[in-house]
Amino acid sequence: MNKKRIDLKTAAERALLTPLGSRVMRPHFGSRLFELVDRTMNDAYMLDAVEYSTEALERSLGATVKRVDVQKGAIVAEVALGEEKTEVRVVFA
């Protein structure tokens, strides 16, 4: 398996699972997904999840987000960085 693909997937997972502002030397790394904890899953929740995921991946990694799907308890995103593409799934269960 391509090492760059593994690195992109790992980096994307970390960007989504790290609360924004929690890294000392990288205050702009991470996502706002933790703001969604204990919220009712409705249309507003889903829109916020897509927005927070997209902004985190673009800001933290400089990646291009091709697709974000919100499923019950999970976010699935297709991410590209240069020629590399990967799909990342993070679960909030």
N, CA, C and O atoms as a GROMACS GRO file, in nm:
protein
  372
    1MET      N    1   0.084  -0.119   0.000
    1MET     CA    2   0.000   0.000   0.000
    1MET      C    3   0.088   0.124   0.000
    1MET      O    4   0.194   0.125   0.062
    2ASN      N    5   0.045   0.226  -0.068
    2ASN     CA    6   0.121   0.350  -0.082
    2ASN      C    7   0.130   0.424   0.051
    2ASN      O    8   0.028   0.453   0.113
    3LYS      N    9   0.253   0.454   0.095
    3LYS     CA   10   0.274   0.521   0.222
    3LYS      C   11   0.209   0.659   0.226
    3LYS      O   12   0.154   0.697   0.330
    4LYS      N   13   0.214   0.735   0.116
    4LYS     CA   14   0.152   0.867   0.114
    4LYS      C   15   0.002   0.858   0.138
    4LYS      O   16  -0.055   0.944   0.205
    5ARG      N   17  -0.061   0.756   0.083
    5ARG     CA   18  -0.205   0.739   0.103
    5ARG      C   19  -0.237   0.714   0.250
    5ARG      O   20  -0.333   0.768   0.304
    6ILE      N   21  -0.155   0.631   0.314
    6ILE     CA   22  -0.174   0.604   0.456
    6ILE      C   23  -0.153   0.732   0.535
    6ILE      O   24  -0.230   0.760   0.627
    7ASP      N   25  -0.053   0.810   0.502
    7ASP     CA   26  -0.025   0.935   0.572
    7ASP      C   27  -0.139   1.035   0.554
    7ASP      O   28  -0.176   1.103   0.650
    8LEU      N   29  -0.194   1.046   0.435
    8LEU     CA   30  -0.306   1.137   0.411
    8LEU      C   31  -0.428   1.093   0.491
    8LEU      O   32  -0.496   1.177   0.550
    9LYS      N   33  -0.455   0.965   0.493
    9LYS     CA   34  -0.570   0.914   0.568
    9LYS      C   35  -0.553   0.942   0.717
    9LYS      O   36  -0.646   0.988   0.782
   10THR      N   37  -0.436   0.913   0.769
   10THR     CA   38  -0.408   0.937   0.910
   10THR      C   39  -0.418   1.085   0.943
   10THR      O   40  -0.477   1.123   1.045
   11ALA      N   41  -0.361   1.170   0.858
   11ALA     CA   42  -0.366   1.314   0.881
   11ALA      C   43  -0.509   1.366   0.877
   11ALA      O   44  -0.546   1.452   0.957
   12ALA      N   45  -0.590   1.315   0.785
   12ALA     CA   46  -0.730   1.357   0.775
   12ALA      C   47  -0.808   1.314   0.898
   12ALA      O   48  -0.888   1.392   0.951
   13GLU      N   49  -0.786   1.193   0.946
   13GLU     CA   50  -0.852   1.146   1.068
   13GLU      C   51  -0.814   1.233   1.186
   13GLU      O   52  -0.900   1.272   1.265
   14ARG      N   53  -0.687   1.264   1.198
   14ARG     CA   54  -0.641   1.348   1.309
   14ARG      C   55  -0.701   1.488   1.301
   14ARG      O   56  -0.740   1.544   1.403
   15ALA      N   57  -0.708   1.544   1.181
   15ALA     CA   58  -0.765   1.678   1.165
   15ALA      C   59  -0.912   1.680   1.207
   15ALA      O   60  -0.957   1.777   1.268
   16LEU      N   61  -0.986   1.576   1.175
   16LEU     CA   62  -1.128   1.572   1.209
   16LEU      C   63  -1.151   1.543   1.357
   16LEU      O   64  -1.246   1.594   1.416
   17LEU      N   65  -1.065   1.462   1.418
   17LEU     CA   66  -1.086   1.421   1.557
   17LEU      C   67  -1.020   1.512   1.660
   17LEU      O   68  -1.046   1.498   1.779
   18THR      N   69  -0.937   1.605   1.615
   18THR     CA   70  -0.871   1.698   1.707
   18THR      C   71  -0.957   1.823   1.721
   18THR      O   72  -0.990   1.886   1.621
   19PRO      N   73  -0.993   1.860   1.843
   19PRO     CA   74  -1.070   1.984   1.862
   19PRO      C   75  -0.990   2.106   1.816
   19PRO      O   76  -0.872   2.119   1.847
   20LEU      N   77  -1.054   2.193   1.743
   20LEU     CA   78  -0.990   2.315   1.694
   20LEU      C   79  -0.935   2.395   1.812
   20LEU      O   80  -1.004   2.419   1.911
   21GLY      N   81  -0.809   2.437   1.799
   21GLY     CA   82  -0.746   2.519   1.902
   21GLY      C   83  -0.679   2.442   2.013
   21GLY      O   84  -0.623   2.503   2.104
   22SER      N   85  -0.683   2.309   2.009
   22SER     CA   86  -0.625   2.230   2.118
   22SER      C   87  -0.475   2.204   2.102
   22SER      O   88  -0.410   2.162   2.198
   23ARG      N   89  -0.421   2.226   1.984
   23ARG     CA   90  -0.277   2.207   1.962
   23ARG      C   91  -0.204   2.337   1.994
   23ARG      O   92  -0.238   2.443   1.942
   24VAL      N   93  -0.104   2.330   2.080
   24VAL     CA   94  -0.035   2.449   2.128
   24VAL      C   95   0.032   2.527   2.016
   24VAL      O   96   0.012   2.648   2.005
   25MET      N   97   0.111   2.462   1.934
   25MET     CA   98   0.185   2.532   1.829
   25MET      C   99   0.108   2.539   1.696
   25MET      O  100   0.155   2.598   1.599
   26ARG      N  101  -0.010   2.479   1.692
   26ARG     CA  102  -0.091   2.479   1.570
   26ARG      C  103  -0.237   2.510   1.605
   26ARG      O  104  -0.322   2.422   1.598
   27PRO      N  105  -0.265   2.635   1.642
   27PRO     CA  106  -0.400   2.669   1.688
   27PRO      C  107  -0.508   2.658   1.580
   27PRO      O  108  -0.627   2.652   1.613
   28HIS      N  109  -0.469   2.654   1.454
   28HIS     CA  110  -0.567   2.645   1.346
   28HIS      C  111  -0.585   2.501   1.296
   28HIS      O  112  -0.656   2.478   1.198
   29PHE      N  113  -0.523   2.405   1.364
   29PHE     CA  114  -0.536   2.265   1.328
   29PHE      C  115  -0.654   2.205   1.403
   29PHE      O  116  -0.672   2.231   1.522
   30GLY      N  117  -0.734   2.125   1.336
   30GLY     CA  118  -0.844   2.055   1.400
   30GLY      C  119  -0.979   2.098   1.345
   30GLY      O  120  -0.989   2.175   1.250
   31SER      N  121  -1.082   2.045   1.409
   31SER     CA  122  -1.218   2.072   1.361
   31SER      C  123  -1.310   2.117   1.474
   31SER      O  124  -1.276   2.108   1.592
   32ARG      N  125  -1.425   2.164   1.434
   32ARG     CA  126  -1.529   2.205   1.528
   32ARG      C  127  -1.634   2.096   1.546
   32ARG      O  128  -1.741   2.122   1.600
   33LEU      N  129  -1.604   1.974   1.502
   33LEU     CA  130  -1.702   1.865   1.511
   33LEU      C  131  -1.747   1.837   1.654
   33LEU      O  132  -1.859   1.790   1.675
   34PHE      N  133  -1.663   1.866   1.752
   34PHE     CA  134  -1.700   1.840   1.890
   34PHE      C  135  -1.813   1.933   1.937
   34PHE      O  136  -1.875   1.906   2.040
   35GLU      N  137  -1.838   2.039   1.865
   35GLU     CA  138  -1.952   2.125   1.896
   35GLU      C  139  -2.085   2.055   1.868
   35GLU      O  140  -2.190   2.099   1.916
   36LEU      N  141  -2.080   1.947   1.793
   36LEU     CA  142  -2.202   1.874   1.757
   36LEU      C  143  -2.243   1.769   1.860
   36LEU      O  144  -2.351   1.711   1.849
   37VAL      N  145  -2.159   1.744   1.959
   37VAL     CA  146  -2.189   1.643   2.060
   37VAL      C  147  -2.319   1.682   2.132
   37VAL      O  148  -2.338   1.797   2.170
   38ASP      N  149  -2.406   1.584   2.149
   38ASP     CA  150  -2.534   1.600   2.218
   38ASP      C  151  -2.635   1.686   2.144
   38ASP      O  152  -2.735   1.727   2.202
   39ARG      N  153  -2.611   1.714   2.018
   39ARG     CA  154  -2.711   1.784   1.938
   39ARG      C  155  -2.799   1.683   1.866
   39ARG      O  156  -2.756   1.573   1.834
   40THR      N  157  -2.922   1.722   1.842
   40THR     CA  158  -3.015   1.638   1.769
   40THR      C  159  -2.973   1.631   1.623
   40THR      O  160  -2.939   1.732   1.562
   41MET      N  161  -2.974   1.511   1.568
   41MET     CA  162  -2.936   1.494   1.428
   41MET      C  163  -3.055   1.534   1.339
   41MET      O  164  -3.150   1.458   1.322
   42ASN      N  165  -3.045   1.654   1.284
   42ASN     CA  166  -3.146   1.705   1.192
   42ASN      C  167  -3.074   1.772   1.076
   42ASN      O  168  -2.953   1.757   1.062
   43ASP      N  169  -3.146   1.845   0.994
   43ASP     CA  170  -3.083   1.909   0.877
   43ASP      C  171  -2.974   2.007   0.917
   43ASP      O  172  -2.870   2.013   0.852
   44ALA      N  173  -2.997   2.086   1.022
   44ALA     CA  174  -2.896   2.183   1.066
   44ALA      C  175  -2.770   2.112   1.114
   44ALA      O  176  -2.659   2.156   1.086
   45TYR      N  177  -2.786   2.002   1.186
   45TYR     CA  178  -2.672   1.922   1.233
   45TYR      C  179  -2.592   1.872   1.114
   45TYR      O  180  -2.469   1.882   1.112
   46MET      N  181  -2.661   1.819   1.015
   46MET     CA  182  -2.592   1.762   0.899
   46MET      C  183  -2.517   1.870   0.821
   46MET      O  184  -2.404   1.847   0.776
   47LEU      N  185  -2.578   1.986   0.804
   47LEU     CA  186  -2.510   2.096   0.735
   47LEU      C  187  -2.386   2.141   0.812
   47LEU      O  188  -2.281   2.163   0.753
   48ASP      N  189  -2.399   2.153   0.944
   48ASP     CA  190  -2.284   2.192   1.026
   48ASP      C  191  -2.173   2.087   1.018
   48ASP      O  192  -2.056   2.121   1.011
   49ALA      N  193  -2.210   1.959   1.020
   49ALA     CA  194  -2.110   1.852   1.013
   49ALA      C  195  -2.032   1.858   0.882
   49ALA      O  196  -1.910   1.841   0.881
   50VAL      N  197  -2.102   1.882   0.772
   50VAL     CA  198  -2.034   1.894   0.642
   50VAL      C  199  -1.944   2.018   0.642
   50VAL      O  200  -1.829   2.011   0.597
   51GLU      N  201  -1.995   2.130   0.690
   51GLU     CA  202  -1.916   2.254   0.693
   51GLU      C  203  -1.792   2.238   0.781
   51GLU      O  204  -1.682   2.273   0.740
   52TYR      N  205  -1.809   2.186   0.903
   52TYR     CA  206  -1.697   2.172   0.996
   52TYR      C  207  -1.592   2.074   0.942
   52TYR      O  208  -1.472   2.097   0.960
   53SER      N  209  -1.636   1.968   0.879
   53SER     CA  210  -1.542   1.871   0.821
   53SER      C  211  -1.465   1.931   0.706
   53SER      O  212  -1.342   1.918   0.699
   54THR      N  213  -1.536   1.997   0.617
   54THR     CA  214  -1.472   2.058   0.500
   54THR      C  215  -1.372   2.164   0.541
   54THR      O  216  -1.259   2.164   0.492
   55GLU      N  217  -1.411   2.253   0.630
   55GLU     CA  218  -1.319   2.360   0.669
   55GLU      C  219  -1.198   2.304   0.742
   55GLU      O  220  -1.087   2.356   0.726
   56ALA      N  221  -1.215   2.200   0.822
   56ALA     CA  222  -1.101   2.141   0.894
   56ALA      C  223  -1.001   2.078   0.798
   56ALA      O  224  -0.881   2.098   0.812
   57LEU      N  225  -1.050   2.002   0.702
   57LEU     CA  226  -0.961   1.934   0.608
   57LEU      C  227  -0.890   2.034   0.515
   57LEU      O  228  -0.772   2.018   0.484
   58GLU      N  229  -0.962   2.135   0.472
   58GLU     CA  230  -0.899   2.235   0.384
   58GLU      C  231  -0.799   2.320   0.461
   58GLU      O  232  -0.689   2.345   0.412
   59ARG      N  233  -0.836   2.366   0.581
   59ARG     CA  234  -0.749   2.454   0.659
   59ARG      C  235  -0.630   2.378   0.718
   59ARG      O  236  -0.517   2.424   0.709
   60SER      N  237  -0.655   2.263   0.777
   60SER     CA  238  -0.550   2.189   0.847
   60SER      C  239  -0.452   2.120   0.755
   60SER      O  240  -0.333   2.111   0.785
   61LEU      N  241  -0.502   2.069   0.641
   61LEU     CA  242  -0.417   1.990   0.551
   61LEU      C  243  -0.391   2.056   0.417
   61LEU      O  244  -0.299   2.016   0.346
   62GLY      N  245  -0.471   2.155   0.382
   62GLY     CA  246  -0.462   2.212   0.248
   62GLY      C  247  -0.516   2.116   0.144
   62GLY      O  248  -0.481   2.124   0.026
   63ALA      N  249  -0.601   2.024   0.188
   63ALA     CA  250  -0.655   1.921   0.100
   63ALA      C  251  -0.780   1.971   0.029
   63ALA      O  252  -0.844   2.068   0.071
   64THR      N  253  -0.813   1.904  -0.080
   64THR     CA  254  -0.937   1.929  -0.152
   64THR      C  255  -1.037   1.824  -0.107
   64THR      O  256  -1.009   1.705  -0.110
   65VAL      N  257  -1.154   1.870  -0.067
   65VAL     CA  258  -1.258   1.779  -0.021
   65VAL      C  259  -1.352   1.753  -0.138
   65VAL      O  260  -1.415   1.845  -0.189
   66LYS      N  261  -1.359   1.628  -0.180
   66LYS     CA  262  -1.443   1.590  -0.293
   66LYS      C  263  -1.586   1.561  -0.251
   66LYS      O  264  -1.681   1.590  -0.325
   67ARG      N  265  -1.602   1.506  -0.130
   67ARG     CA  266  -1.735   1.464  -0.085
   67ARG      C  267  -1.733   1.446   0.066
   67ARG      O  268  -1.634   1.400   0.123
   68VAL      N  269  -1.844   1.484   0.131
   68VAL     CA  270  -1.863   1.456   0.273
   68VAL      C  271  -2.003   1.401   0.291
   68VAL      O  272  -2.101   1.464   0.251
   69ASP      N  273  -2.012   1.283   0.351
   69ASP     CA  274  -2.141   1.221   0.383
   69ASP      C  275  -2.154   1.213   0.534
   69ASP      O  276  -2.060   1.176   0.604
   70VAL      N  277  -2.270   1.249   0.582
   70VAL     CA  278  -2.298   1.238   0.725
   70VAL      C  279  -2.394   1.122   0.744
   70VAL      O  280  -2.504   1.120   0.689
   71GLN      N  281  -2.349   1.027   0.823
   71GLN     CA  282  -2.431   0.911   0.856
   71GLN      C  283  -2.451   0.911   1.007
   71GLN      O  284  -2.380   0.982   1.078
   72LYS      N  285  -2.543   0.835   1.054
   72LYS     CA  286  -2.568   0.833   1.198
   72LYS      C  287  -2.441   0.791   1.272
   72LYS      O  288  -2.396   0.677   1.263
   73GLY      N  289  -2.384   0.885   1.345
   73GLY     CA  290  -2.265   0.857   1.424
   73GLY      C  291  -2.134   0.856   1.349
   73GLY      O  292  -2.031   0.822   1.407
   74ALA      N  293  -2.134   0.892   1.221
   74ALA     CA  294  -2.010   0.888   1.144
   74ALA      C  295  -2.007   0.995   1.035
   74ALA      O  296  -2.110   1.040   0.986
   75ILE      N  297  -1.886   1.032   1.001
   75ILE     CA  298  -1.862   1.124   0.889
   75ILE      C  299  -1.770   1.051   0.793
   75ILE      O  300  -1.667   0.996   0.834
   76VAL      N  301  -1.806   1.049   0.666
   76VAL     CA  302  -1.724   0.987   0.563
   76VAL      C  303  -1.687   1.096   0.463
   76VAL      O  304  -1.775   1.162   0.406
   77ALA      N  305  -1.558   1.115   0.442
   77ALA     CA  306  -1.511   1.220   0.352
   77ALA      C  307  -1.414   1.163   0.250
   77ALA      O  308  -1.330   1.079   0.282
   78GLU      N  309  -1.426   1.211   0.128
   78GLU     CA  310  -1.329   1.177   0.023
   78GLU      C  311  -1.239   1.299   0.008
   78GLU      O  312  -1.285   1.410  -0.018
   79VAL      N  313  -1.109   1.276   0.026
   79VAL     CA  314  -1.011   1.384   0.033
   79VAL      C  315  -0.902   1.362  -0.070
   79VAL      O  316  -0.861   1.248  -0.095
   80ALA      N  317  -0.856   1.471  -0.131
   80ALA     CA  318  -0.744   1.464  -0.226
   80ALA      C  319  -0.639   1.568  -0.187
   80ALA      O  320  -0.671   1.680  -0.149
   81LEU      N  321  -0.514   1.527  -0.198
   81LEU     CA  322  -0.402   1.617  -0.176
   81LEU      C  323  -0.301   1.588  -0.286
   81LEU      O  324  -0.233   1.485  -0.283
   82GLY      N  325  -0.293   1.678  -0.382
   82GLY     CA  326  -0.211   1.652  -0.499
   82GLY      C  327  -0.272   1.538  -0.579
   82GLY      O  328  -0.390   1.542  -0.613
   83GLU      N  329  -0.193   1.438  -0.608
   83GLU     CA  330  -0.241   1.322  -0.684
   83GLU      C  331  -0.302   1.215  -0.593
   83GLU      O  332  -0.368   1.123  -0.641
   84GLU      N  333  -0.280   1.227  -0.466
   84GLU     CA  334  -0.328   1.126  -0.371
   84GLU      C  335  -0.474   1.151  -0.334
   84GLU      O  336  -0.515   1.265  -0.312
   85LYS      N  337  -0.550   1.043  -0.327
   85LYS     CA  338  -0.690   1.049  -0.285
   85LYS      C  339  -0.711   0.940  -0.181
   85LYS      O  340  -0.648   0.835  -0.186
   86THR      N  341  -0.800   0.967  -0.088
   86THR     CA  342  -0.835   0.867   0.012
   86THR      C  343  -0.975   0.894   0.064
   86THR      O  344  -1.029   1.004   0.049
   87GLU      N  345  -1.032   0.793   0.124
   87GLU     CA  346  -1.160   0.809   0.191
   87GLU      C  347  -1.135   0.787   0.338
   87GLU      O  348  -1.071   0.690   0.378
   88VAL      N  349  -1.186   0.878   0.418
   88VAL     CA  350  -1.166   0.868   0.562
   88VAL      C  351  -1.302   0.860   0.628
   88VAL      O  352  -1.397   0.928   0.588
   89ARG      N  353  -1.310   0.776   0.730
   89ARG     CA  354  -1.435   0.759   0.806
   89ARG      C  355  -1.403   0.778   0.954
   89ARG      O  356  -1.319   0.706   1.009
   90VAL      N  357  -1.470   0.872   1.018
   90VAL     CA  358  -1.455   0.890   1.161
   90VAL      C  359  -1.589   0.864   1.227
   90VAL      O  360  -1.693   0.908   1.179
   91VAL      N  361  -1.585   0.793   1.336
   91VAL     CA  362  -1.707   0.750   1.405
   91VAL      C  363  -1.718   0.823   1.537
   91VAL      O  364  -1.620   0.835   1.611
   92PHE      N  365  -1.836   0.872   1.564
   92PHE     CA  366  -1.865   0.940   1.691
   92PHE      C  367  -1.968   0.860   1.768
   92PHE      O  368  -2.080   0.906   1.789
   93ALA      N  369  -1.931   0.742   1.811
   93ALA     CA  370  -2.027   0.656   1.881
   93ALA      C  371  -1.977   0.622   2.020
   93ALA      O  372  -2.045   0.551   2.094
   0.00000   0.00000   0.00000
